[in-house]
Amino acid sequence: MGDVFSVRPKTEPEYSAESEEETGALRTEDGGIFKTNRNLLAERCPFFKALYSDNFGDGADVLLRGIDSEILENILVYLKTGTIQLNEENATDMLVASDYLLIHPLLEKRRSFVLREMTPTNCIPVFLAAWWVERLDILNNCHRFTMIHFEEVVSQSEEIGSLPLEALKKFLKERSLNVSNERTIWNAIVKWIKFDLPDRFNSFQRF
């Protein structure tokens, strides 16, 4: 089997190319350069099949925005070998990237992982990732988890400040929000405002 890719990242790679068959390049905004076998990628991923079709140019040198070199390397390894390293640190980035690249088996693996490993400190980043890629099943699970563990989320995670105003208001208006007193709600609002002063101070009146 020919290589799906070889890579020239900022540091020395932990693997070596098995073939010189390099027919294209994928670049990332953080400086990663991945030489690819376009035919093999197109066989294994709908995104790359479309990318390398005649309708989208020659695909010889493509910049993938919003995906860093570490995430892209893991995805390319997955497309080659069917294996992937899943951990809490890359959970949200991998979720977004697998959705963007239309790699549905990887998206399902990522979904199962984040739901199984959800905690008060990582539920908001996962919620945001699902919010932006419009994955309703993941979003609903994150919403339920956050509702149940809201006091721990507010006390343990600074990421609550990353929530869009619409999402924060939805949480705070839920009748089933699990809080022992209104102080938790106040603390959540204060954290959200402090995350982006002074712009958000003007949003306080819209609660």
Secondary structure, DSSP 8 states (H G I E B T S, - for coil): ---SEEE--SS--SS--S-----EEEEETTS-EEEE-HHHHHHH-HHHHHHTSGGG---SEEEETT--HHHHHHHHHHHHHS-----STTHHHHHHHHHHTT-HHHHHHHHHHHHHT--TTTHHHHHHHHHHHT-HHHHHHHHHHHHHTHHHHHHH-SGGGGS-HHHHHHHHH-TT---SSHHHHHHHHHHHHHTTTTGGGGGGGG-
